[in-house]
Amino acid sequence: MVTQSDARGIDAVRVAALAEERLDWRFKALPPEAWGLTVAEYLATAPTLADFGTPLLTLDAGAMAHNLRTMADWAAAAGVRLAPHGKTTMAPALWRDQLEAGAWAITLANLPQLRVARAFGVRRVLLANSLLDAAGLAWLAGELDADPEFSVSCWVDSVQGVELMDRALRAAGARRPVHVQVELGGPGGRTGARDLDAALDIARAAHAADTLRLCGLGGYEAALAKDATAAGLATVEHYLEQLAALHDLMRAEGLLDQADEVVLTAGGSAYFDQVARVLTPIARAHPDTCVVLRSGAYLVHDDGFYRSISPLVRGAEGGEPLRSAMHGWARVLSRPEDQLALLDGGKRDFPYDLGLPEPQLVRGADGPVALTGTVTALNDQHAFLRGAGDLAAVGAVVRLGLSHPCTAFDKWTLIPVLDDADGADPRVVDLVRTFF
Protein backbone atom coordinates (compact mmCIF):
# COMPACT_ATOMS: atom_id res chain seq x y z
CA MET A 1 0.00 0.00 0.00
CA VAL A 2 1.29 3.47 -0.89
CA THR A 3 1.74 5.67 2.16
CA GLN A 4 1.82 9.43 2.31
CA SER A 5 5.59 9.30 2.75
CA ASP A 6 6.16 7.52 -0.56
CA ALA A 7 3.26 8.91 -2.57
CA ARG A 8 5.74 10.72 -4.82
CA GLY A 9 7.72 7.57 -5.53
CA ILE A 10 10.25 7.61 -2.69
CA ASP A 11 10.04 7.21 1.06
CA ALA A 12 10.30 10.83 2.17
CA VAL A 13 10.62 9.79 5.82
CA ARG A 14 13.78 7.80 5.11
CA VAL A 15 15.21 10.67 3.09
CA ALA A 16 14.41 13.16 5.85
CA ALA A 17 16.19 10.88 8.35
CA LEU A 18 19.48 11.75 6.64
CA ALA A 19 19.33 15.03 8.56
CA GLU A 20 19.89 13.02 11.73
CA GLU A 21 23.19 11.50 10.60
CA ARG A 22 26.09 12.43 12.87
CA LEU A 23 28.96 14.27 11.25
CA ASP A 24 32.60 13.41 11.76
CA TRP A 25 36.02 13.10 10.15
CA ARG A 26 34.73 10.87 7.33
CA PHE A 27 33.41 13.81 5.35
CA LYS A 28 36.01 15.74 3.34
CA ALA A 29 36.39 19.47 4.02
CA LEU A 30 33.86 19.43 6.87
CA PRO A 31 35.18 21.61 9.73
CA PRO A 32 35.87 19.93 13.10
CA GLU A 33 33.26 22.23 14.66
CA ALA A 34 30.64 20.08 12.95
CA TRP A 35 31.88 16.78 14.34
CA GLY A 36 29.46 15.17 16.74
CA LEU A 37 26.52 17.26 15.51
CA THR A 38 23.77 15.94 13.28
CA VAL A 39 23.34 17.45 9.84
CA ALA A 40 20.31 19.38 11.08
CA GLU A 41 22.11 20.63 14.18
CA TYR A 42 25.08 21.84 12.18
CA LEU A 43 22.95 23.63 9.59
CA ALA A 44 21.17 25.40 12.46
CA THR A 45 24.50 27.11 13.30
CA ALA A 46 24.25 28.94 9.93
CA PRO A 47 27.66 27.90 8.54
CA THR A 48 29.17 29.71 5.58
CA LEU A 49 31.51 28.72 2.79
CA ALA A 50 34.40 30.32 4.68
CA ASP A 51 33.97 27.74 7.46
CA PHE A 52 34.90 24.89 5.12
CA GLY A 53 38.35 23.74 4.11
CA THR A 54 39.68 23.09 0.64
CA PRO A 55 39.51 21.31 -1.69
CA LEU A 56 35.73 21.41 -1.77
CA LEU A 57 32.82 20.65 -4.09
CA THR A 58 29.66 22.72 -3.62
CA LEU A 59 26.20 22.96 -5.15
CA ASP A 60 24.20 26.12 -5.78
CA ALA A 61 20.61 26.05 -4.49
CA GLY A 62 19.29 28.67 -6.89
CA ALA A 63 20.78 27.06 -9.97
CA MET A 64 19.41 23.63 -9.03
CA ALA A 65 15.93 25.06 -8.43
CA HIS A 66 16.05 26.75 -11.84
CA ASN A 67 17.23 23.56 -13.59
CA LEU A 68 14.65 21.40 -11.83
CA ARG A 69 11.79 23.66 -12.87
CA THR A 70 13.14 24.25 -16.39
CA MET A 71 13.51 20.57 -17.27
CA ALA A 72 10.20 19.55 -15.72
CA ASP A 73 8.40 22.24 -17.69
CA TRP A 74 10.23 21.36 -20.91
CA ALA A 75 9.40 17.64 -20.62
CA ALA A 76 5.73 18.35 -19.91
CA ALA A 77 5.47 20.69 -22.89
CA ALA A 78 7.25 18.18 -25.15
CA GLY A 79 4.92 15.36 -24.17
CA VAL A 80 7.56 13.10 -22.65
CA ARG A 81 8.06 11.60 -19.22
CA LEU A 82 11.22 12.13 -17.24
CA ALA A 83 13.08 9.34 -15.46
CA PRO A 84 16.29 11.15 -14.46
CA HIS A 85 19.41 9.02 -14.28
CA GLY A 86 20.09 8.72 -10.56
CA LYS A 87 23.64 7.46 -11.06
CA THR A 88 24.72 11.03 -11.76
CA THR A 89 24.27 12.11 -8.15
CA MET A 90 23.45 8.93 -6.18
CA ALA A 91 21.80 11.36 -3.76
CA PRO A 92 18.35 10.25 -2.53
CA ALA A 93 17.53 13.79 -1.40
CA LEU A 94 18.03 15.04 -4.96
CA TRP A 95 16.04 12.10 -6.34
CA ARG A 96 13.22 13.15 -4.01
CA ASP A 97 13.34 16.68 -5.40
CA GLN A 98 13.17 15.37 -8.95
CA LEU A 99 10.25 13.06 -8.18
CA GLU A 100 8.39 15.82 -6.37
CA ALA A 101 8.90 18.01 -9.45
CA GLY A 102 7.05 15.41 -11.51
CA ALA A 103 9.63 12.82 -12.56
CA TRP A 104 7.93 9.53 -13.43
CA ALA A 105 10.74 7.22 -12.26
CA ILE A 106 14.42 7.10 -11.37
CA THR A 107 16.87 5.51 -13.81
CA LEU A 108 19.85 3.54 -12.50
CA ALA A 109 22.70 1.62 -14.07
CA ASN A 110 23.55 -1.41 -11.93
CA LEU A 111 22.57 -3.61 -9.02
CA PRO A 112 24.40 -1.69 -6.24
CA GLN A 113 22.62 1.50 -7.31
CA LEU A 114 19.31 -0.34 -7.35
CA ARG A 115 19.90 -1.48 -3.78
CA VAL A 116 20.46 2.13 -2.69
CA ALA A 117 17.17 3.06 -4.33
CA ARG A 118 15.33 0.30 -2.53
CA ALA A 119 16.89 1.35 0.79
CA PHE A 120 15.14 4.69 0.31
CA GLY A 121 11.88 3.26 -0.94
CA VAL A 122 12.08 4.28 -4.61
CA ARG A 123 9.02 2.69 -6.15
CA ARG A 124 9.64 2.85 -9.91
CA VAL A 125 13.08 2.22 -11.42
CA LEU A 126 14.33 1.92 -14.96
CA LEU A 127 17.57 -0.06 -14.98
CA ALA A 128 19.27 1.15 -18.15
CA ASN A 129 21.46 -1.91 -18.39
CA SER A 130 21.26 -5.69 -18.50
CA LEU A 131 21.04 -7.60 -15.22
CA LEU A 132 22.44 -11.11 -15.60
CA ASP A 133 23.88 -11.77 -12.13
CA ALA A 134 22.02 -14.82 -10.74
CA ALA A 135 22.40 -13.69 -7.12
CA GLY A 136 21.24 -10.21 -8.05
CA LEU A 137 18.23 -11.54 -9.92
CA ALA A 138 17.30 -13.70 -6.92
CA TRP A 139 17.45 -10.59 -4.70
CA LEU A 140 15.36 -8.65 -7.19
CA ALA A 141 12.77 -11.42 -7.34
CA GLY A 142 12.50 -11.26 -3.56
CA GLU A 143 12.03 -7.48 -3.65
CA LEU A 144 9.29 -7.77 -6.25
CA ASP A 145 7.51 -10.54 -4.35
CA ALA A 146 7.67 -8.62 -1.07
CA ASP A 147 6.43 -5.28 -2.41
CA PRO A 148 3.57 -5.20 -4.92
CA GLU A 149 4.06 -1.42 -5.32
CA PHE A 150 7.67 -1.83 -6.53
CA SER A 151 8.13 -1.62 -10.29
CA VAL A 152 11.40 -2.19 -12.12
CA SER A 153 12.44 -2.86 -15.69
CA CYS A 154 15.84 -3.65 -17.16
CA TRP A 155 17.33 -4.07 -20.60
CA VAL A 156 18.13 -7.18 -22.61
CA ASP A 157 20.42 -7.07 -25.63
CA SER A 158 20.96 -10.74 -26.52
CA VAL A 159 19.04 -14.01 -26.67
CA GLN A 160 21.68 -15.45 -24.35
CA GLY A 161 20.92 -12.73 -21.85
CA VAL A 162 17.22 -13.61 -21.96
CA GLU A 163 18.07 -17.28 -21.35
CA LEU A 164 20.35 -16.45 -18.41
CA MET A 165 17.69 -14.25 -16.80
CA ASP A 166 15.00 -16.87 -17.30
CA ARG A 167 17.17 -19.61 -15.78
CA ALA A 168 18.16 -17.52 -12.75
CA LEU A 169 14.60 -16.35 -12.04
CA ARG A 170 13.24 -19.89 -12.30
CA ALA A 171 15.91 -21.09 -9.86
CA ALA A 172 14.96 -18.28 -7.49
CA GLY A 173 11.29 -19.25 -7.60
CA ALA A 174 10.26 -15.79 -8.79
CA ARG A 175 6.52 -15.21 -8.65
CA ARG A 176 6.37 -11.86 -10.44
CA PRO A 177 7.86 -11.53 -13.92
CA VAL A 178 10.68 -9.05 -14.41
CA HIS A 179 9.84 -6.36 -16.95
CA VAL A 180 12.40 -5.99 -19.74
CA GLN A 181 13.01 -3.67 -22.68
CA VAL A 182 14.93 -4.63 -25.79
CA GLU A 183 18.03 -2.46 -26.07
CA LEU A 184 18.99 -1.22 -29.51
CA GLY A 185 22.58 -0.09 -29.95
CA GLY A 186 24.62 0.90 -32.95
CA PRO A 187 27.99 0.28 -34.62
CA GLY A 188 30.84 1.41 -32.40
CA GLY A 189 28.46 2.13 -29.55
CA ARG A 190 28.16 0.54 -26.16
CA THR A 191 25.70 -2.28 -25.45
CA GLY A 192 22.57 -3.03 -27.46
CA ALA A 193 21.60 -5.10 -30.49
CA ARG A 194 23.44 -3.86 -33.55
CA ASP A 195 20.59 -4.21 -36.04
CA LEU A 196 16.82 -4.59 -36.21
CA ASP A 197 16.87 -8.31 -37.02
CA ALA A 198 18.94 -9.10 -33.93
CA ALA A 199 16.69 -6.88 -31.82
CA LEU A 200 13.60 -8.70 -33.04
CA ASP A 201 15.15 -12.07 -32.16
CA ILE A 202 15.74 -10.77 -28.64
CA ALA A 203 12.18 -9.48 -28.42
CA ARG A 204 10.79 -12.86 -29.50
CA ALA A 205 12.86 -14.66 -26.88
CA ALA A 206 11.82 -12.25 -24.11
CA HIS A 207 8.18 -12.47 -25.15
CA ALA A 208 8.31 -16.26 -24.88
CA ALA A 209 9.96 -16.37 -21.42
CA ASP A 210 7.40 -16.84 -18.62
CA THR A 211 9.69 -15.18 -16.05
CA LEU A 212 9.94 -11.99 -18.12
CA ARG A 213 7.45 -9.47 -19.41
CA LEU A 214 8.42 -7.54 -22.50
CA CYS A 215 7.32 -3.97 -21.84
CA GLY A 216 9.13 -1.90 -24.43
CA LEU A 217 12.41 -0.91 -25.97
CA GLY A 218 15.10 1.69 -25.57
CA GLY A 219 18.70 2.72 -25.93
CA TYR A 220 21.23 5.48 -25.52
CA GLU A 221 21.88 7.71 -28.50
CA ALA A 222 24.74 9.63 -26.87
CA ALA A 223 26.88 6.49 -27.05
CA LEU A 224 27.04 7.13 -30.79
CA ALA A 225 27.78 10.87 -30.91
CA LYS A 226 29.78 13.23 -28.70
CA ASP A 227 29.13 16.66 -30.18
CA ALA A 228 26.48 18.86 -31.74
CA THR A 229 28.07 19.08 -35.19
CA ALA A 230 25.93 18.34 -38.23
CA ALA A 231 27.49 14.87 -38.43
CA GLY A 232 26.86 14.16 -34.75
CA LEU A 233 23.24 15.28 -34.92
CA ALA A 234 22.70 13.22 -38.09
CA THR A 235 24.05 10.12 -36.35
CA VAL A 236 21.62 10.64 -33.46
CA GLU A 237 18.75 11.23 -35.90
CA HIS A 238 19.43 7.98 -37.75
CA TYR A 239 19.64 6.02 -34.51
CA LEU A 240 16.32 7.40 -33.24
CA GLU A 241 14.66 6.58 -36.56
CA GLN A 242 15.90 3.00 -36.17
CA LEU A 243 14.47 2.90 -32.66
CA ALA A 244 11.12 4.09 -34.01
CA ALA A 245 11.26 1.44 -36.74
CA LEU A 246 11.97 -1.26 -34.16
CA HIS A 247 8.91 -0.19 -32.17
CA ASP A 248 6.74 -0.52 -35.27
CA LEU A 249 8.14 -3.95 -36.14
CA MET A 250 7.66 -5.23 -32.59
CA ARG A 251 4.10 -3.90 -32.50
CA ALA A 252 3.25 -5.40 -35.90
CA GLU A 253 4.42 -8.82 -34.72
CA GLY A 254 2.41 -8.63 -31.50
CA LEU A 255 5.51 -8.59 -29.33
CA LEU A 256 4.29 -5.66 -27.25
CA ASP A 257 0.97 -7.21 -26.27
CA GLN A 258 2.21 -8.19 -22.78
CA ALA A 259 2.68 -4.57 -21.71
CA ASP A 260 0.00 -2.58 -19.90
CA GLU A 261 1.98 0.42 -21.08
CA VAL A 262 4.76 0.31 -23.68
CA VAL A 263 7.89 2.19 -22.61
CA LEU A 264 9.94 3.76 -25.39
CA THR A 265 12.99 5.25 -23.73
CA ALA A 266 16.04 7.15 -24.93
CA GLY A 267 17.72 10.39 -24.17
CA GLY A 268 20.55 11.52 -22.00
CA SER A 269 21.30 15.18 -21.38
CA ALA A 270 22.74 16.02 -24.80
CA TYR A 271 20.08 15.25 -27.44
CA PHE A 272 16.74 15.10 -25.64
CA ASP A 273 15.18 17.57 -28.07
CA GLN A 274 15.78 15.15 -30.95
CA VAL A 275 14.44 12.26 -28.89
CA ALA A 276 11.19 14.13 -28.26
CA ARG A 277 10.81 15.25 -31.87
CA VAL A 278 11.41 11.82 -33.42
CA LEU A 279 9.66 9.59 -30.89
CA THR A 280 6.64 11.49 -29.57
CA PRO A 281 4.67 10.97 -32.81
CA ILE A 282 4.64 7.26 -31.88
CA ALA A 283 3.07 8.03 -28.52
CA ARG A 284 0.46 10.23 -30.20
CA ALA A 285 -0.39 7.42 -32.64
CA HIS A 286 -0.42 4.74 -29.95
CA PRO A 287 -1.88 5.94 -26.61
CA ASP A 288 -0.52 2.86 -24.84
CA THR A 289 3.06 4.00 -25.58
CA CYS A 290 4.96 6.58 -23.50
CA VAL A 291 8.26 8.21 -24.38
CA VAL A 292 10.62 8.39 -21.41
CA LEU A 293 13.74 10.56 -21.21
CA ARG A 294 16.53 9.44 -18.89
CA SER A 295 18.45 12.73 -18.68
CA GLY A 296 20.77 12.69 -15.68
CA ALA A 297 22.98 15.78 -15.82
CA TYR A 298 20.30 18.46 -16.15
CA LEU A 299 19.80 19.09 -12.41
CA VAL A 300 23.44 20.03 -11.82
CA HIS A 301 24.51 20.80 -15.41
CA ASP A 302 28.13 22.05 -15.70
CA ASP A 303 30.60 24.61 -17.01
CA GLY A 304 32.06 22.28 -19.62
CA PHE A 305 30.75 19.45 -21.78
CA TYR A 306 27.03 19.87 -21.09
CA ARG A 307 27.25 23.64 -21.28
CA SER A 308 28.52 23.18 -24.84
CA ILE A 309 26.04 20.53 -25.99
CA SER A 310 22.77 20.87 -24.04
CA PRO A 311 19.75 21.39 -26.31
CA LEU A 312 18.60 24.22 -24.04
CA VAL A 313 21.90 25.99 -24.71
CA ARG A 314 21.70 25.21 -28.43
CA GLY A 315 18.30 26.89 -28.64
CA ALA A 316 15.73 24.09 -28.27
CA GLU A 317 12.22 25.49 -28.10
CA GLY A 318 10.40 25.77 -24.81
CA GLY A 319 13.14 26.14 -22.26
CA GLU A 320 15.62 28.57 -20.76
CA PRO A 321 19.31 27.59 -20.68
CA LEU A 322 20.30 25.44 -17.74
CA ARG A 323 22.77 26.82 -15.18
CA SER A 324 25.82 25.17 -13.71
CA ALA A 325 25.04 24.28 -10.10
CA MET A 326 28.42 22.80 -9.12
CA HIS A 327 31.74 24.44 -8.35
CA GLY A 328 35.11 23.37 -7.11
CA TRP A 329 37.03 25.40 -4.57
CA ALA A 330 40.79 25.06 -4.17
CA ARG A 331 43.51 27.01 -2.38
CA VAL A 332 46.78 28.24 -3.87
CA LEU A 333 49.52 26.30 -2.11
CA SER A 334 52.58 27.37 -4.07
CA ARG A 335 53.83 29.89 -6.66
CA PRO A 336 57.11 28.18 -7.63
CA GLU A 337 57.27 29.94 -11.03
CA ASP A 338 56.15 33.36 -12.21
CA GLN A 339 53.05 32.22 -14.12
CA LEU A 340 52.36 28.98 -12.24
CA ALA A 341 50.14 28.47 -9.21
CA LEU A 342 49.62 25.07 -7.62
CA LEU A 343 46.17 24.49 -6.13
CA ASP A 344 45.27 21.92 -3.48
CA GLY A 345 42.56 20.16 -5.54
CA GLY A 346 43.19 17.43 -8.09
CA LYS A 347 41.85 14.27 -9.68
CA ARG A 348 40.73 12.89 -6.31
CA ASP A 349 38.48 15.92 -5.86
CA PHE A 350 37.26 17.20 -9.24
CA PRO A 351 36.18 15.67 -12.57
CA TYR A 352 38.61 15.72 -15.48
CA ASP A 353 37.39 13.12 -17.99
CA LEU A 354 35.38 15.62 -20.10
CA GLY A 355 37.52 18.70 -19.63
CA LEU A 356 39.75 20.27 -17.01
CA PRO A 357 38.42 22.72 -14.39
CA GLU A 358 38.12 26.37 -15.40
CA PRO A 359 39.22 29.17 -13.04
CA GLN A 360 36.34 31.58 -12.47
CA LEU A 361 37.00 33.81 -9.50
CA VAL A 362 39.02 34.38 -6.35
CA ARG A 363 37.39 34.93 -2.99
CA GLY A 364 38.59 38.33 -1.84
CA ALA A 365 38.05 40.31 1.36
CA ASP A 366 35.46 42.46 -0.42
CA GLY A 367 33.79 39.66 -2.32
CA PRO A 368 34.51 37.55 -5.38
CA VAL A 369 36.90 38.84 -8.04
CA ALA A 370 36.95 37.48 -11.60
CA LEU A 371 40.00 35.38 -12.40
CA THR A 372 41.58 34.51 -15.73
CA GLY A 373 44.12 31.81 -16.43
CA THR A 374 43.98 28.16 -17.40
CA VAL A 375 44.22 24.87 -15.54
CA THR A 376 46.62 22.92 -17.72
CA ALA A 377 46.92 19.68 -15.76
CA LEU A 378 45.71 17.80 -12.70
CA ASN A 379 47.68 15.46 -10.47
CA ASP A 380 46.00 13.36 -7.80
CA GLN A 381 45.97 16.25 -5.29
CA HIS A 382 47.12 19.30 -7.27
CA ALA A 383 45.93 21.52 -10.10
CA PHE A 384 48.36 23.45 -12.31
CA LEU A 385 46.96 26.95 -12.83
CA ARG A 386 48.86 29.11 -15.32
CA GLY A 387 48.48 32.72 -16.31
CA ALA A 388 46.31 33.84 -13.39
CA GLY A 389 48.56 36.72 -12.36
CA ASP A 390 48.90 38.23 -8.90
CA LEU A 391 45.32 37.42 -7.87
CA ALA A 392 46.33 33.78 -7.47
CA ALA A 393 48.53 34.55 -4.47
CA VAL A 394 49.60 31.89 -1.98
CA GLY A 395 46.63 31.23 0.28
CA ALA A 396 44.00 32.56 -2.14
CA VAL A 397 40.87 30.46 -2.64
CA VAL A 398 39.91 29.92 -6.28
CA ARG A 399 36.49 28.90 -7.58
CA LEU A 400 36.60 26.45 -10.45
CA GLY A 401 33.98 25.67 -13.08
CA LEU A 402 33.71 21.92 -13.60
CA SER A 403 32.77 19.62 -16.46
CA HIS A 404 30.68 16.44 -16.08
CA PRO A 405 28.66 16.05 -12.86
CA CYS A 406 28.69 12.24 -13.15
CA THR A 407 32.37 12.13 -12.23
CA ALA A 408 32.21 14.95 -9.70
CA PHE A 409 29.69 13.54 -7.23
CA ASP A 410 31.39 10.16 -6.88
CA LYS A 411 34.36 11.81 -5.16
CA TRP A 412 32.26 13.30 -2.33
CA THR A 413 30.04 11.67 0.29
CA LEU A 414 28.70 14.97 1.65
CA ILE A 415 28.31 18.08 -0.50
CA PRO A 416 27.48 21.55 0.89
CA VAL A 417 24.70 23.44 -0.87
CA LEU A 418 25.23 27.23 -1.03
CA ASP A 419 22.46 29.79 -1.12
CA ASP A 420 24.37 31.71 -3.80
CA ALA A 421 27.78 30.64 -5.09
CA ASP A 422 28.28 34.13 -6.56
CA GLY A 423 27.68 35.89 -3.24
CA ALA A 424 30.25 37.68 -1.11
CA ASP A 425 29.78 35.28 1.80
CA PRO A 426 27.77 32.25 0.64
CA ARG A 427 25.76 30.49 3.33
CA VAL A 428 25.56 26.70 3.52
CA VAL A 429 21.87 25.82 3.48
CA ASP A 430 22.03 22.05 3.08
CA LEU A 431 24.36 19.07 3.01
CA VAL A 432 23.65 16.48 0.31
CA ARG A 433 24.57 12.88 1.17
CA THR A 434 25.68 10.59 -1.66
CA PHE A 435 25.92 6.79 -1.76
CA PHE A 436 28.48 5.48 -4.25
N, C-alpha and C positions, 0 to 999 in steps of 0.2 A: 504494500500500500504506500502511495506517495504521501509523505508528510509535508508540513509547511516548510520545514527546513530544507527539503530537497526538491521543492516544487519547480525550481528553475533548473534542475538537472544536476545539482551538486548538493552535498550536505553542508549547508551554510553553518551549522553548529560546529561541525568539525573544523571548517576553515577558520571560524572565529576563535576557536580554541588555540590557534597558533599564537594569538596575542598573549597567551599565558606561558609560553615557553621561556625558560630562564636563559639569560644571556651569559656568555663567558668567553674564554680565550679562543674557542673554536672558530669564532667569526672574525674574518680578516677586517682590519681597520677599525673595529669597534673599540671605543675608548674604555679603559679599565673602569671608569666611573659607572659604566653600564653593567658590569659583571655582578651577577647575583640578583639583578632586577629582572622582572618579566619584560617582554616587549612593550606591553601596555604601560607598565610603570615607568620605563625609560622614556617613552614618547611623552609621557605626562610632564617630564622635566623640561620640555621644549628645547631639545638639542638643535644645534645648527651644524652646517657643513664644517665650520671651523673646529668643531669638537672632534672630528674624525681624522685619523691618520691617513697617510698615503702609502702605497697606491690605493685607489678607491674607484669603484664603479657606482654610479648613481642613476636614478631614474627621475624624470621630471613629471610631476603630477598633472600639470596643465596640458602638456603635450600628449600624455597618454589619454586624458579625457577627450581631447580633440580627436585623436586617432580612433578611439573606440566609437565615438558618435559618428565620425565621418564614414568609417567602413560599414557600420550597421546601416546607416541611411543609404549608402551606395548599393549595398546588396539588396535591400528591400526594393529600391527603385528599379534595379536590374532584373528582379524576379528570380533571384537565386537565394539559396540557403547558405549559411556560413557555419562551417565546422572548423574553427581555427586550429592550426597545428600546435598542440600543447607542448611538443618537444622543444619548441623555441625557448620557452621560459621555464618549463617544469615548475611552475608556481601556482599552486591551487588557488591562491587568493586572486591572481590575475585571470585564471580560468573562470572563477566565479563572476568577476566583473564582465567578462565576455559573454557568459551565459545570461547574466541579468540584462545585458544590452540586446539580447535577442538571438544569440548564437544557438543553432539547432543541436549541435553536438560538439564534442572535443575530439580532434584527430590525434592519434599517437602513432609511434613508429615501431615499438617492440614490446616484448612481454614485461620487462621491468617497469617501463613507463605505464603500462596498463595496470600494473599492481599499485602504483602510486595513485592512479585515478580511482581505483576501487577503494583504496584506503580513505579517500575523501568523498566517497559516495557518488562519483560521476555516473550518471545513469545511461547515457548514450555515447558510445565511442565508435569512431571509425579507425580501424587499425590499417594504416596505409602501408601495408607490408604483408608478406606471407607469414603464417605461423605454423611451423612444421614440427616444433619441439614436442615430443610425446608427453613429457612431464608438464609442460606448459599448457597443452591442450586438455590434459586431465584436470588441471587447476581451473581452467576456464570453464570446462563442463560443470564443475562443482559450483562455480560462481553463478552460472546461468540457472542451474537447478535450484539454488538456494534463494535466488532473487528474481521473481517474475517480472520486476520492473526494469531489470538490467538488460540493455540491448547493445550488442556489439557485432560488427562485421569486420572481416579481414579480406585480404586479396589472395587470389590464386593465379599463378602464371604458368602452370604446367599440369599435364595429366598426372605426372608422378606426384606432384604436390597434393592434388586431390586425393590420390590413393593413400598417401601417407596420413593425411588428416582423417580420412574415413577410418583407417585401421586404428589409429590412436584413439579416436573418439569411441569406436566400438569397444576397444579394450577398457576404456574408462567407464563404460556403462552410461554414456551421456543420454539424457532423456530429452533435452531440447536441442534441435539442430543448430549448428553454427552458421550464421549468415555469411555468405561470401560474395565477392565481386570479382569478375574476371578482369585482370590487369592487362592493359594493352601498353606495350612499350614501343620502341623504335630503334632502328639501326644506330649503334654507338651509344645508346642510352643506358639506363640502369636496368632494373628488372622489367618484366612484362613480356608478353607474347610479341614476337617480332612481326607477325602478319595476321591478317584477318582469319585465314584458314586455321592457323594454330590456335587463335583465340576461340574460335567456334568449337574446336575439339575440346578445349578446356571447359567451355560452357556446357557442352553435352555431358562430360564426365561429372561435373559438379551437379548438374540437374538430376543425374541418375543416382547420386549418392544419398542414401537415406539420412545420414548424419549431418548433411549440409543442406542449406537452402540458398539457392542462387537468387540474389536480390538485386543484382545490377552489374555495373562495370565502371571502370575508372582508370586513371593513370596520372602521370606527372609530366606535363609538357616542358617544364623548365629543365628536365634532364637532357633535353635535346637542343636547347638554345641558351646562350648566356649573355645576350645583349639585345638591344632594341633596334638593331640595324634592319634594313629591308630584308636581308637574307635570314636573320634570326626570326623576325616576325613571320616570314613566309614558312619557315620550318614549323613554327608553332601552329600556324593556320592549317597546314597539311595534316599535322598530327590530329588536331581536333576534328577535322573532317573525317579522318579515319575512325576516330572514336564514335562519331555520329553514325557512320556507316555500320560499325559493329553493332551498335544499339539496334538499328533497323534490321539487320540480319538475325540477331538473337530474337527479336520480337516476332519476325516473320516465321521463325522455326518453332515458336512456342516455348522458347527457353526461359522466358521471363514470367511465365504463368504462376510460378511459386511465390512471387513477391506480392505482399500487400501493397507495397509502394516500391517502385523501381528507383534505385539510386544511381544517378549518373554524375560521377564526381571527377573533377580535375581542378587545376588551379592552385598555384602557389601565390606568391606575393608580387610576381613580376609580370604576368600576362592575364590577370583575371578579367580584364575587359574583353579580350578575345574569347576567353572561355564562355562568358555570358553571351556574347554576340552569336557565337557559332552554335552553342548547345541549347539555349533557352527556347528556340523554335520547336525543339523536340518536346519539351515540357508543355508548351502551349498546344501542340498537336495531340499529346497523350497525357491527360490529366493525372494518370497514375505514376508519372515519372517526375522526379524532382532533380534539379541541378544543384549540386553541392560544391561550394568552393572550400578549399582547405588552407587558405592563406594563413601563414603563421607569423610573419614578420611585421604585419601592419601595425600592431598595437605599440610596438617600440620603435619600428622603422630604424633609420640610421643616417649617418653623414657620409655614406660611401656607396656601396653597391646598390642598395635599394633606393637611395636618393636619386641615382642615375637612371634607374630602370622602371620604377613604379609607374603604373598606368596613370595614377593621379598626379604624378609629376609631368608625365608626357602629354597630359591634356585630355584624359578620358572624361567623357561627359558625366555630369551628375555628382562630382565630388571635389572638395578642396584638396590641395596637396597635403600629404601627411607630414608630420613634424618629427624630427629625431627626438626621442625621449630618453636616450642614454648618453652618458658622458663618462669619460675616464678622467681621473685626477691624479697627477703625479708631481713629485717635488724634484727640483733641480738639486742633484747631489754634488755635481762636479762641473767645472769649466776648464778642462785640461788644455784646450786649444781655443784660439780666438773666436772661432765661429761654431764651436761644438759645446753643447750642453748635454750632460748625461742625466736622465730622469730615472726615478726609482720604480717605474712600472715597465713590465715587459710581457713576454709571451705567456707567463703564468697568470697574468692579470687582465690582459686585453686581447681582443680578437685581432688576427693578422692574416687569415686565410683569403679574405676578399678585399685586401687593401690595408695599408698601414694607418695608424692613428694620425689625425690631422690636428696640429696645434690651433687653438681657437682664441684663448685669452689667458691672461695671468690675473690671479686674485691679488689686487692691490689694497692698500690701506683705505683708499677712497672708493673702492668698488672694482669691478672687473675692467681690465684694459685689453683691447684687441692685440693679438699676438700673431706675427707672421713667422715664417720659417717652415721647415719640412722635417718630419721624422723619416730618416733614411734607412733605419734598421732597428730591429728588436732583438735583444738577447733574452734569456729566461727572465731576468729581473731588471733589465735596463732598456731604456729607449734612447736612441741617438738623435738628438734634435740639433739641426744645423740651420744657421742663418737667422736665428731669433733675436740677435742683438743683445743690448744691455738689459732688456726687460727680463730675460731668462737668467737672472742672477742666482747665485748659490742660495738655496733656501726658498726660492720662489715656487709657488704652486701653480701648475699649468693645467688648464682644462683641455681635454682632447676630444675631438669628434671621432667616433668609431664606426667601423663598417662590419655589418653582419651580426645581428643580435643572437643568432643561434650559437655562435661560438664565443659570446661574451658572458651569457648567463651561467654557462656550465663551469665557470671559474669562481663563482661566488655562491655561497650558501645563504647569505643574508645581504640584501641590497637596500640601502637607504633611498627613500623617495623624497625628493626636494619639492618644496612648494613652487619654486621658480629658480631654475638653474642659472638664469641670467641675472638674478638679483645680487645686490651688494652683500647680503648676509643671508644666504638661503637657509630656510628652516627645514629640518627633517620631520616630515609629517607621517611617515610610515616606514616599516621595515618589511621587505618582501622576502619570504622564505622560499628557497628552491630545493628540489629533491632530485639530484642527478645520481 
